Every structure is written in structure tokens, then in C-alpha cells.
Amino acid sequence: MPMQKQKKRQARMLAELKSGDSVVTSGGIVGTITSVEGDTITVRVKPDNLKLQFARSAVSSVVSPESSK
């Protein structure tokens, strides 16, 4: 049962991704979403403001603003 709750929570988080969210990918890349188009997202990565395109499913977590400071 706990695994089902975790899968539902992950699916809900992926469905609610929006521009401006800070995220961590499954590969460990931290960045800010600049656009969401279907199953792909574009993430801006600092310090050079490099834009990378990922599958939506590559996002492992959304970073809350207070934990990124």
C-alpha cells in the first residue's frame, strides 16, 4: 500500500509541473522550468542559463523555495 501512495504522489507531482518550478532531475540536474509542452519540459540551468530539454518523467522532485536558499 505505501508504494501505491508513493506512485500516486509522483504522478500528481509530474502532472502539476509548471513554468517557474525549481526541479531536480533523476540525473541530479537542478534547474528552473521555463516551458512545459506535452511530455517534454525545458529547464534553465545556472550559472550560464543553459536550457536543456527533458522528458517530464525525468523529474524526480520539485524543490521548494525555502529549501533552495
N, C-alpha and C positions, 0 to 999 in steps of 0.2 A: 504493500500500500504506500509506503513512503516514496518509493521510486515513481509511482504514478503521479503523485503530487508534484514531485520534482520535474517530471516531464511536462506536466501541465503548466507549471510556473515558467519553465524555459520557453515553451511555445507562446505563452501570453507575452513574455518579455520581447520575443522576436517580432510578434505581431504589432507591438506598440512602439517599435523603434521610429524615431522621427528626427528630422534635421535639428542639429544643435545638441543632441545627446552625446555625452562622452562615453566611449565604449572601450572594452578590451577584447581583442580577437582571440581565437583559440591558439594562435601562434604567438600571443603575448604582445601584439602591437597595440599601443594606446593612442587614441585619436578622437576627433570630433566628427560626427556625421554631418556632411554637407548636403547630401541628397539621398533620397530613397526612391528607387524605381523598380517596382515589382520585387523580384527576388535578389536584386543587387543593391548595394549601398556604396556610396563614395565617402571615404574617410580622409580627413585632413590630419596629417601627422606633423608635429613640430619637431625640430626648430625651423625647418625650411619650408613649411606649409606644403609639403608634398602631398598630392592627392592620390590615394590608392583605391581601387575598386575591389570589393569583396562580395561573396555570396552572403546573403542575410544570415544563413545558418552558421557562418564563421564567427559570429559574435558570441562570446562566452558570457559576458556580463556588461551591465550598464554601470558606469562609475557615478556615484552620487557627488554632487558639487562639493559637499563638506569634506569628503574623503580625498578629493584631488588637491586640496590646499595644503 
